[in-house]
Amino acid sequence: MRRLGAIDPSSAGARGLGLVALVAALTVLSFAGGGYGGVALGAATALIWLLLAALALTGSLEPMAVRSGALAAAACLAGLAAFTALSLGWASDDGAGFVDVVRVGGYLGVFVLVSLFVRPGEAGSVLSAIAIVGVGVAAAAIASRLLDLGPGDAGLAAAQPAASGRLSYPIGYWNGLGAIGAMTVPLLIWLASRVDARWTARASLAAVPLALLAIYMTSSRGAMLAALVSASVVIALGREGRRAFLALLVGVVAALPAIVAASLGEGILTSPGTGVGTVELVVLASLAVPTALAFAAGPRLLRFAADRDRGRVEIRGRHVLVVGLVAGLAVVLAAGPSALVGDFREGSGSERIASGAGIFSTSGSGRAQFWDAAADAFAEEPARGIGAGGYASYWSRNGTLSTPVRNAHSEPLELAAELGAPGLLLFAGFFAIAIACGIRRIRGPDRDVATAALALLIAGLIGVCVDWTWDLPAVVVPILIAAALLVGPALARPGRPEAEAETRPRRGSGARTVAGPIPVLTLVAAAVAFAWAGGVLMITSAALDSSEEALRRGDLPRAAAKARSAAAVEPWASEPWVQLASVEFAAGNSEAARIAIAAAIERAPDDFRNWVLAAEIAAKAGRSQASGIYTLRALELAPELFGRAVFTDT
């Protein structure tokens, strides 16, 4: 008997509310800078674990079967979170490492929630909700550039003028926005290929050109590659491969006029926030007219293809492979091999980001150098890594470019550097389990839905492997949801024997029962730990944001008070002490500034920026000898970066 106050996750109302909450949560994360900031990340992590604790304590965690794959994948994420926390014992910056702990903890919470509470037959609805969010984000991004709606990329243009042409709003990072578009494309062509949902198919087909245009305007080659590969998965493995192929083809043809117009239109790909003019309206019309035609006539073409003899024009995996190879070869020939290599290796000594150069830009991103540094760090500490959050300091000390970065632009390589072989194996194990389960699921009763989930997972994984999108919850949460759908019970059809096996484990079914006091207490204990960690990060980040705002206004007493509050909440982090030192320095309190920066150096001794600020404080106090010593230490910690004391996430 269900206990008083328990929530029935299987009820129609709960399912509908859950889908609405999913759309709302992903939308909020997307418009909160992708969830990258400490306030958004901490709040999201705390909320997800408080929700899990509430469901467990109210008796909503009914006795149910959890597949072995789900348990193994959750164990990998839990192990990754635990080892990240353990690495703080030898990390050089506990504050940066703590952020990683909160992030992985939040991701674990999302995966556990979806694995436990999404019921058989609900996977399609969940994937449709993700597609809705992806289309909404793409529409908002394009509207910000063509209709000047919202803040757009004005902030990015001010901070990084060379990147101002790359569409980034609302995520705040062009490759992050491109990754969301790349994950949306396979979902849309899957929905467009469905023969049992006419109006959904129409709307999805009409949305494909919108997603493709958004990807193009980000100038993200990785997103283009991820979209192509994931779409090929849907075409090659789904039952309606021909319809999916034609849906993609119709979407590409419908997007081409707008892509051409945006490329030729002056200012579209180079100058955000210039207002709505003739050029913007032409691009908008070039998108709207073909999209309307796709909505009206596209389904007829798809139905015509479905009614023809399948034996004549059967789309098979080898056909998709040939098409993919030809498309890849066309890109190489159009851009030139050296141009593609240049996207990964920058040899001038500093990173260059082309403004509005487009997909075929020859500018380099320096990824090869970032990856080389991560590999070197792994070679130095293969067993345990250099510690969570330590890549930025390692790059400053050993990097070959005068480009300050926080991330290795590849999560597997960054984990290898910071957490050694254990972190890399846990990360790889999670995705290997999800992909293996997905391959098995495409042979099951809901093959097309499983194929769409697998395609989403692969699209996201490509981005995570070649960029730092792992740090953007708005990008990673859909990946985690897809993984949970593939390893959990959601892809079994209700009313069938395999669905019964999901809730009533049978011998040899590969499922385990999770119920009773032990799993509930374990879940609650994890919830307490991660909710506390998320709350600490949220409160600290909010206090630091308030301090910085007060400092800009010239309200130095409030700025100092907020910095002290942040230091009291998160005493192991250096950032609050750096902020306090900056405020005291601005107020002319040299001794207070010296004490604060000394505390920051104690907590993050390898961060060269702390030594730069210490040198400035000492110089102003007339301590020239100490200033010289601090300057030499900063130069030792950042021989290529000295003089550029502000990191940029590029």
PAKOLNU-588290 format. One record per residue (C-alpha): x, y, z; residue in one letter. Coordinates in steps of 0.02 Angstrom, whole numbers. Layout:
PAKOLNU-588290
east; north; up; rest
X; Y; Z; A
...
end
This chain:
PAKOLNU-588290
east; north; up; rest
0; 0; 0; M
64; 171; -45; R
100; 283; 102; R
2; 440; 136; L
67; 585; 34; G
152; 475; -95; A
158; 535; -274; I
111; 415; -413; D
240; 447; -551; P
142; 334; -670; S
-18; 436; -666; S
-66; 536; -820; A
-60; 699; -723; G
113; 663; -655; A
176; 618; -829; R
107; 777; -905; G
176; 882; -763; L
344; 796; -782; G
354; 838; -968; L
307; 1019; -936; V
438; 1027; -799; A
568; 954; -917; L
532; 1083; -1052; V
534; 1223; -923; A
695; 1165; -841; A
791; 1145; -1004; L
727; 1314; -1064; T
780; 1401; -903; V
952; 1319; -911; L
973; 1373; -1093; S
929; 1554; -1057; F
1038; 1555; -901; A
1196; 1548; -1004; G
1177; 1361; -1030; G
1184; 1335; -841; G
1371; 1369; -838; Y
1370; 1497; -697; G
1386; 1446; -517; G
1213; 1510; -468; V
1122; 1412; -603; A
1228; 1256; -582; L
1215; 1254; -392; G
1028; 1288; -392; A
994; 1153; -522; A
1097; 1023; -430; T
1015; 1061; -263; A
840; 1058; -336; L
861; 893; -428; I
924; 805; -273; W
793; 881; -160; L
662; 817; -282; L
738; 643; -277; L
740; 646; -87; A
559; 701; -81; A
505; 563; -199; L
599; 434; -97; A
537; 493; 73; L
354; 504; 18; T
354; 323; -38; G
352; 362; -223; S
503; 250; -250; L
397; 95; -273; E
477; -78; -280; P
529; -88; -462; M
657; -173; -571; A
809; -72; -623; V
903; -145; -769; R
1083; -195; -739; S
1140; -71; -871; G
1058; 71; -776; A
1141; 18; -614; L
1311; 3; -698; A
1295; 172; -785; A
1239; 257; -624; A
1385; 175; -534; A
1505; 250; -662; C
1435; 425; -636; L
1434; 404; -447; A
1613; 341; -453; G
1662; 491; -559; L
1583; 610; -433; A
1667; 521; -287; A
1839; 519; -368; F
1820; 703; -416; T
1787; 743; -234; A
1931; 632; -178; L
2050; 723; -296; S
2025; 884; -198; L
2152; 809; -80; G
2290; 839; -207; W
2213; 972; -320; A
2294; 1143; -333; S
2129; 1239; -326; D
1993; 1167; -212; D
1868; 1298; -267; G
1879; 1251; -451; A
1875; 1066; -408; G
1722; 1091; -298; F
1628; 1160; -449; V
1667; 999; -541; D
1600; 897; -395; V
1436; 993; -398; V
1423; 976; -587; R
1448; 788; -591; V
1333; 769; -442; G
1195; 862; -533; G
1219; 754; -687; Y
1206; 598; -580; L
1043; 662; -508; G
968; 691; -680; V
1017; 517; -737; F
948; 433; -580; V
784; 529; -589; L
751; 483; -771; V
807; 303; -747; S
690; 275; -600; L
535; 373; -645; F
513; 371; -834; V
396; 225; -866; R
383; 103; -1012; P
315; 185; -1168; G
360; 363; -1116; E
528; 381; -1206; A
450; 456; -1362; G
362; 592; -1264; S
523; 637; -1172; V
622; 648; -1335; L
484; 755; -1411; S
498; 875; -1263; A
686; 890; -1291; I
655; 926; -1475; A
531; 1064; -1428; I
662; 1148; -1319; V
794; 1131; -1457; G
681; 1214; -1584; V
637; 1352; -1461; G
819; 1387; -1425; V
861; 1392; -1611; A
713; 1509; -1644; A
767; 1626; -1503; A
946; 1626; -1567; A
897; 1669; -1745; I
770; 1798; -1687; A
904; 1884; -1584; S
1009; 1909; -1740; R
875; 1942; -1871; L
743; 2032; -1767; L
855; 2104; -1631; D
751; 2018; -1496; L
829; 1995; -1326; G
1006; 2041; -1274; P
1078; 1933; -1412; G
1266; 1925; -1428; D
1303; 2105; -1377; A
1392; 2049; -1218; G
1496; 1923; -1315; L
1542; 2054; -1444; A
1603; 2170; -1307; A
1704; 2035; -1218; A
1771; 1947; -1373; Q
1753; 2059; -1526; P
1833; 1929; -1640; A
1694; 1805; -1599; A
1548; 1925; -1611; S
1489; 1857; -1778; G
1462; 1681; -1712; R
1284; 1654; -1655; L
1288; 1610; -1470; S
1132; 1676; -1385; Y
1053; 1614; -1272; P
1186; 1485; -1224; I
1328; 1612; -1225; G
1447; 1498; -1321; Y
1433; 1465; -1507; W
1486; 1282; -1499; N
1364; 1252; -1357; G
1222; 1322; -1461; L
1283; 1219; -1608; G
1283; 1062; -1500; A
1100; 1090; -1453; I
1058; 1112; -1637; G
1153; 954; -1682; A
1056; 853; -1553; M
891; 927; -1614; T
914; 880; -1797; V
904; 690; -1777; P
753; 708; -1663; L
664; 815; -1792; L
693; 698; -1938; I
637; 552; -1829; W
476; 645; -1785; L
452; 698; -1966; A
466; 518; -2024; S
328; 455; -1910; R
174; 396; -2003; V
62; 395; -1849; D
73; 580; -1804; A
28; 688; -1953; R
35; 861; -1877; W
187; 822; -1771; T
274; 763; -1929; A
228; 924; -2019; R
290; 1037; -1879; A
450; 937; -1859; S
489; 942; -2045; L
462; 1130; -2047; A
580; 1150; -1898; A
728; 1061; -1978; V
785; 1213; -2081; P
774; 1322; -1925; L
894; 1207; -1831; A
1011; 1194; -1981; L
1019; 1383; -2003; L
1058; 1406; -1818; A
1199; 1279; -1830; I
1269; 1366; -1984; Y
1265; 1536; -1901; M
1368; 1470; -1755; T
1508; 1425; -1879; S
1531; 1266; -1777; S
1611; 1130; -1880; R
1593; 1007; -1737; G
1406; 1038; -1731; A
1391; 1010; -1919; M
1486; 846; -1902; L
1379; 791; -1754; A
1217; 833; -1847; A
1274; 735; -2000; L
1328; 582; -1902; V
1175; 577; -1789; S
1056; 602; -1936; A
1144; 457; -2023; S
1109; 349; -1871; V
922; 384; -1883; V
923; 351; -2070; I
1027; 192; -2062; A
950; 109; -1909; L
769; 167; -1903; G
625; 74; -1983; R
576; 229; -2081; E
750; 263; -2147; G
692; 324; -2317; R
568; 445; -2241; R
702; 509; -2121; A
823; 531; -2265; F
695; 629; -2365; L
651; 733; -2212; A
833; 781; -2194; L
845; 817; -2380; L
690; 927; -2377; V
757; 1018; -2225; G
926; 1050; -2307; V
845; 1114; -2467; V
729; 1227; -2367; A
874; 1296; -2265; A
988; 1334; -2412; L
906; 1499; -2467; P
922; 1572; -2292; A
1101; 1508; -2274; I
1149; 1589; -2439; V
1060; 1751; -2394; A
1144; 1757; -2223; A
1314; 1726; -2302; S
1292; 1863; -2430; L
1201; 1985; -2317; G
1316; 2115; -2243; E
1324; 2111; -2054; G
1220; 1954; -2024; I
1369; 1845; -1981; L
1484; 1983; -1920; T
1391; 2117; -1821; S
1257; 2071; -1695; P
1139; 2201; -1624; G
1138; 2315; -1778; T
949; 2323; -1785; G
821; 2257; -1908; V
855; 2309; -2086; G
821; 2252; -2263; T
956; 2119; -2257; V
885; 2041; -2099; E
710; 2038; -2173; L
774; 1957; -2332; V
857; 1818; -2232; V
699; 1796; -2129; L
593; 1783; -2287; A
717; 1662; -2362; S
688; 1552; -2210; L
501; 1577; -2188; A
443; 1539; -2366; V
534; 1372; -2389; P
486; 1323; -2212; T
303; 1355; -2250; A
317; 1252; -2409; L
399; 1111; -2312; A
257; 1115; -2187; F
126; 1112; -2324; A
199; 996; -2456; A
337; 900; -2369; G
228; 767; -2288; P
154; 722; -2457; R
328; 685; -2523; L
366; 579; -2371; L
201; 484; -2387; R
236; 454; -2571; F
405; 380; -2525; A
326; 270; -2393; A
195; 203; -2514; D
321; 150; -2646; R
395; -23; -2652; D
530; -25; -2517; R
634; -147; -2616; G
669; -19; -2750; R
741; 123; -2647; V
788; 42; -2482; E
901; 149; -2374; I
1032; 39; -2291; R
1175; 73; -2175; G
1305; 56; -2313; R
1213; 185; -2418; H
1217; 308; -2275; V
1402; 272; -2250; L
1438; 311; -2432; V
1336; 471; -2423; V
1428; 523; -2265; G
1598; 490; -2342; L
1552; 588; -2498; V
1489; 733; -2393; A
1648; 731; -2290; G
1754; 728; -2446; L
1657; 875; -2515; A
1693; 975; -2357; V
1878; 933; -2369; V
1886; 984; -2552; L
1788; 1144; -2523; A
1885; 1201; -2371; A
2052; 1122; -2409; G
2138; 995; -2297; P
2250; 1127; -2222; S
2098; 1230; -2173; A
2023; 1085; -2077; L
2186; 1051; -1989; V
2196; 1236; -1949; G
2034; 1223; -1853; D
2123; 1116; -1725; F
2302; 1180; -1728; R
2354; 1360; -1712; E
2536; 1396; -1743; G
2548; 1583; -1723; S
2564; 1580; -1535; G
2391; 1646; -1497; S
2216; 1586; -1528; E
2121; 1666; -1671; R
1933; 1662; -1688; I
1869; 1718; -1857; A
1727; 1841; -1851; S
1590; 1783; -1965; G
1709; 1679; -2068; A
1585; 1537; -2073; G
1600; 1350; -2083; I
1746; 1356; -2205; F
1853; 1477; -2106; S
2038; 1434; -2101; T
2064; 1508; -1929; S
2134; 1394; -1797; G
2061; 1361; -1626; S
2216; 1290; -1543; G
2128; 1130; -1491; R
2276; 1022; -1538; A
2387; 1119; -1417; Q
2255; 1108; -1280; F
2242; 921; -1309; W
2431; 901; -1310; D
2443; 987; -1140; A
2307; 873; -1070; A
2400; 720; -1134; A
2561; 783; -1055; D
2472; 807; -888; A
2404; 630; -898; F
2578; 564; -936; A
2643; 650; -779; E
2506; 581; -664; E
2420; 434; -751; P
2361; 349; -591; A
2269; 494; -508; R
2285; 648; -618; G
2333; 824; -567; I
2169; 850; -472; G
1997; 917; -518; A
1999; 1093; -586; G
2186; 1089; -613; G
2196; 1098; -802; Y
2190; 1289; -810; A
2345; 1307; -700; S
2434; 1167; -791; Y
2402; 1251; -958; W
2461; 1419; -891; S
2625; 1338; -838; R
2652; 1223; -987; N
2544; 1287; -1130; G
2622; 1334; -1296; T
2501; 1474; -1342; L
2473; 1644; -1263; S
2289; 1599; -1244; T
2220; 1579; -1067; P
2090; 1440; -1053; V
2003; 1345; -916; R
1962; 1188; -1014; N
2052; 1063; -1124; A
1911; 1072; -1253; H
1887; 885; -1239; S
1808; 809; -1084; E
1891; 638; -1101; P
2062; 719; -1115; L
2026; 842; -975; E
1970; 700; -862; L
2127; 602; -906; A
2231; 754; -857; A
2139; 795; -696; E
2080; 624; -635; L
2199; 506; -725; G
2150; 334; -786; A
2010; 311; -656; P
1916; 467; -713; G
1937; 425; -897; L
1880; 245; -874; L
1726; 295; -773; L
1676; 424; -904; F
1705; 303; -1048; A
1616; 164; -954; G
1459; 268; -934; F
1445; 305; -1120; F
1498; 130; -1172; A
1359; 54; -1067; I
1230; 175; -1136; A
1281; 144; -1317; I
1287; -44; -1293; A
1112; -43; -1218; C
1054; 69; -1360; G
1118; -52; -1491; I
1019; -190; -1406; R
864; -81; -1391; R
857; -45; -1579; I
816; -228; -1602; R
669; -211; -1483; G
485; -166; -1506; P
514; 23; -1508; D
657; 27; -1630; R
629; 201; -1700; D
621; 285; -1530; V
777; 191; -1473; A
865; 246; -1632; T
820; 428; -1600; A
884; 418; -1421; A
1045; 336; -1480; L
1068; 470; -1614; A
1045; 608; -1484; L
1172; 524; -1371; L
1300; 510; -1511; I
1276; 691; -1567; A
1305; 752; -1390; G
1453; 638; -1362; L
1540; 705; -1518; I
1525; 882; -1449; G
1586; 830; -1277; V
1739; 746; -1353; C
1794; 896; -1457; V
1742; 1042; -1348; D
1704; 1095; -1169; W
1515; 1074; -1185; T
1520; 951; -1037; W
1523; 1108; -928; D
1356; 1168; -1001; L
1210; 1080; -916; P
1090; 1138; -1052; A
1191; 1032; -1173; V
1229; 884; -1059; V
1057; 856; -981; V
980; 797; -1147; P
1127; 678; -1167; I
1099; 607; -993; L
913; 589; -1026; I
948; 493; -1187; A
1068; 379; -1095; A
941; 348; -957; A
806; 307; -1085; L
921; 181; -1169; L
972; 90; -1010; V
808; 106; -915; G
630; 40; -936; P
564; 184; -1042; A
586; 94; -1209; L
480; -56; -1163; A
301; -42; -1223; R
170; -43; -1085; P
61; -198; -1078; G
192; -311; -1156; R
290; -446; -1065; P
451; -347; -1072; E
366; -200; -989; A
306; -313; -849; E
486; -370; -826; A
535; -189; -796; E
422; -176; -643; T
424; -358; -588; R
598; -426; -603; P
612; -605; -660; R
759; -722; -646; R
875; -694; -793; G
789; -532; -846; S
944; -428; -811; G
848; -321; -685; A
868; -290; -499; R
739; -235; -372; T
770; -66; -290; V
656; -41; -141; A
660; -49; 47; G
760; 54; 171; P
936; 29; 102; I
914; 106; -72; P
800; 241; -2; V
926; 288; 133; L
1067; 285; 6; T
969; 401; -108; L
928; 518; 36; V
1110; 521; 94; A
1169; 565; -81; A
1032; 696; -91; A
1090; 778; 70; V
1271; 785; 12; A
1238; 850; -164; F
1099; 970; -113; A
1216; 1044; 17; W
1357; 1059; -110; A
1242; 1138; -238; G
1174; 1259; -109; G
1349; 1311; -56; V
1400; 1345; -236; L
1240; 1441; -271; M
1254; 1552; -116; I
1440; 1585; -142; T
1418; 1627; -326; S
1270; 1742; -290; A
1371; 1834; -157; A
1518; 1855; -275; L
1405; 1919; -413; D
1332; 2046; -292; S
1506; 2097; -238; S
1563; 2125; -416; E
1409; 2226; -455; E
1434; 2333; -300; A
1617; 2359; -347; L
1566; 2421; -519; R
1445; 2543; -438; R
1580; 2603; -320; G
1489; 2537; -165; D
1648; 2470; -85; L
1578; 2429; 89; P
1442; 2319; 14; R
1565; 2240; -107; A
1681; 2194; 37; A
1538; 2128; 144; A
1476; 2015; 4; K
1652; 1950; -29; A
1673; 1908; 156; R
1504; 1819; 153; S
1561; 1713; 6; A
1723; 1670; 97; A
1625; 1618; 251; A
1511; 1502; 151; V
1649; 1424; 47; E
1808; 1448; 150; P
1913; 1327; 46; W
1892; 1426; -115; A
2013; 1561; -170; S
1893; 1664; -275; E
1805; 1752; -129; P
1974; 1804; -59; W
2031; 1867; -229; V
1872; 1970; -240; Q
1898; 2038; -64; L
2079; 2082; -106; A
2020; 2175; -263; S
1892; 2274; -162; V
2015; 2320; -24; E
2144; 2366; -156; F
2018; 2481; -240; A
1979; 2559; -71; A
2163; 2591; -38; G
2172; 2472; 109; N
2340; 2395; 65; S
2362; 2291; 222; E
2187; 2216; 212; A
2215; 2181; 27; A
2382; 2097; 66; R
2301; 1983; 196; I
2159; 1937; 78; A
2271; 1896; -70; I
2385; 1794; 43; A
2232; 1690; 91; A
2190; 1669; -94; A
2367; 1612; -134; I
2361; 1487; 8; E
2205; 1408; -70; R
2262; 1416; -252; A
2452; 1432; -255; P
2469; 1387; -440; D
2351; 1521; -506; D
2465; 1653; -581; F
2328; 1786; -574; R
2337; 1785; -384; N
2523; 1823; -390; W
2495; 1962; -516; V
2371; 2045; -399; L
2488; 2018; -252; A
2627; 2106; -350; A
2513; 2255; -386; E
2461; 2268; -203; I
2641; 2260; -144; A
2696; 2390; -271; A
2562; 2512; -217; K
2613; 2487; -35; A
2793; 2530; -80; G
2858; 2353; -55; R
2955; 2345; -218; S
3061; 2194; -172; Q
2907; 2090; -129; A
2822; 2150; -288; S
2969; 2090; -391; G
2967; 1919; -307; I
2781; 1900; -339; Y
2804; 1953; -520; T
2939; 1823; -547; L
2826; 1691; -472; R
2684; 1742; -589; A
2804; 1731; -736; L
2860; 1559; -680; E
2680; 1498; -670; L
2628; 1573; -838; A
2776; 1605; -952; P
2665; 1621; -1108; E
2516; 1704; -1025; L
2595; 1832; -909; F
2511; 1999; -931; G
2342; 1922; -975; R
2269; 1894; -803; A
2089; 1863; -858; V
2038; 1691; -919; F
1917; 1673; -1063; T
1814; 1516; -1095; D
1841; 1488; -1281; T
end
